[in-house]
Amino acid sequence: MKILLSLIALAIGIPLFAQTVTPSATPAPAAAPSLVPDIHSKTILEALMGAGPVMIVLFALSVFFVMLVIVYVMTIRRGAVVSSGYMATADALLRKRDYLGLLAVSNRHGEAIARVVQKMLDFITKNPNADLAQVREIAETEGTRVAASLNNRVTYLADIGMIAPLLGLLGTVLGIIRSFGALGADLGTARYVLLSKGISEALVNTCAGLAIGIPAMICYAFFRGKAQKLISELESASTHVLALLSLQFDRRSERTPVMIEDEL
């Protein structure tokens, strides 16, 4: 009887012992998820570094794109084209007919409107008998030059937005060529490894080209709209200065003709 009870206890204890042992063995795989982020990060980094020579050009293009955006944020702004302080000073000096003072102020300022006014005053001082139509032509020419300069600078972002996807497409084609070359080679099972590697390189190049091209086009649309707004403000400021000069020319024509050098 004792022997039978001991056998029953042994039969019941073995499954219980197995159940208590198996949980102790299961925590080992639980540590694996902590290694997953490192594995994925290394895989992505290796994929970017091993995606072919086109990735080097795309990386350089991305650095150039970031530098352009920083420069445009600092330069394509209202203070660099038309400033309220300069316009107030120019208005006061023009009403006083202080052309030399306005010319000195324009030389000290770097705004686009200051360069336009400087060109106008320089033309007036060198050509005392010039009429208002000629001065207006000088202002329009200089304003057109400044507007073209702003538009041409912003166009670089559009160029990057078009070139980056094309470079990504080039890397894609090169990766597919490698894949089909590996598929046609007599390498046994290694051909599938090379095939997957080539396809991975192709997709990485495509993704990199789009990741640079799409933000570049977005930034181009933003800075293009901003440049057009600043050009409109420059035209408005130039029109205001020409209106004040026209009043001075009308007063000069009503009086006895006096040389502009005597007025200065």
Beta strands, then each sheet from edge to edge (+ up, - down):
end
